[in-house]
Amino acid sequence: MANAYRGEVEITLNGEAQVMRLTFGALVALEEAVGPVLALVERLEAGQATAKDILSVIFAGLRGAGWTGDLSDLRQAEFGGGYLAAIQVAGDLLRKGFGIDDRNT
């Protein structure tokens, strides 16, 4: 179960709940994959994020929480709720990773 106070978000992969968390190391890996995180956030806000962007955010969050799978595992995974849910979860993870509380926005 995800702990929101630690910036964790839950996602369902292949029918199993997984926890994600953006650690500093996960953010570095995310930037290596898709470029500056702030530019990624702008793409998400503008509705211009790519599938690679979304997958990269989710992968970074899973790895930040200790998931040991690799990117090919994630590419083949079934996302609970489909692609739209994956977009939502990626946005939630970025907000929590940066300490943005939806209740205060």
N, C-alpha and C positions, 0 to 999 in steps of 0.2 A: 504494500500500500504506500502511495506517495505521501510525503510529508511536505505540505505547502510551505511551511516555515523554513524549510531547507532549500526551497526553490525547486522542489521535485514536481514532476508531472507524470501521469500514468498514460501509457498507450497499450493497446491490445495488439499483439502480433501473434499470428497463427493460433488465435484463441486463448492466449495466455497474457495476463497483465504483466507489463514490464515498467520499471521505473526509469525515468530520465532525469538528468541533472546537468546543468552547464557549469562545470568547474573551469578554472582558468586554463588548464591544459586542454579541455574540450573546446574552449573558445579559440585557442591557438590553432588546433586542428581544423576547426570550422573555417577560420580565415585562410588557412592553407588550401582548403578545398574550394571555397567560393569567393575569396577576396574579403575586403573589409566588412566587418559585421554590421556597421552602421549603414553601409550601402545595401546590404541584404535586408535589413529592417525596412529601409525605404522601398525596396522592391516589393516586399510583403505588403506594406501599407498601401502601395499603389496598385496592388493586384497583378504585379508583373513578375512575381517569383516563379522560377522554373521548377520542374519536378526535381532536378538536381539540387536546387536550393533546399527544397523541403526535405528530401532524403538526407542531405548533408546535416541539416539541423537535427533531425531525429537521430542520425548515427552518432553525432557528437554528444547528444544528450544521453543516449544509451551507454556509450563508452564512459562518459563522465560518471555514470552511476554504477560502473563496474561490469557492464555487459561484455561478454567475451566473444561474441559473434563478429564476423567481418562484414564488409560492405556487400559482398555477394550474397551472404545470408539475408541481409536486409532487403536487397533488391528482389529476392524471391519470396519474401514474407507476405502473408495476407494481413492487411491492415484492418482492424476492426473499425467499421464505419466507412471504409474506403478512402479514396483520395481526399475528399472534402474534409473528412475527420482528421486526416494526416496534416492538412494545412492548418486547421484549427489548433491541433496539438502543438505544432511547430511554433505558432504564434504565442500560445500559452507558455511554452518553454522559454522563449526569448523574453517575454514580459517578466516571468518569475526569475529568470537568470539575472536580469538587470534590476530586480527588486521593485518592479512596477506592479502595484496592487490595483486590480480592476475596480475595486470599491472606491478608490480615491481618484479615479480619472473621470 
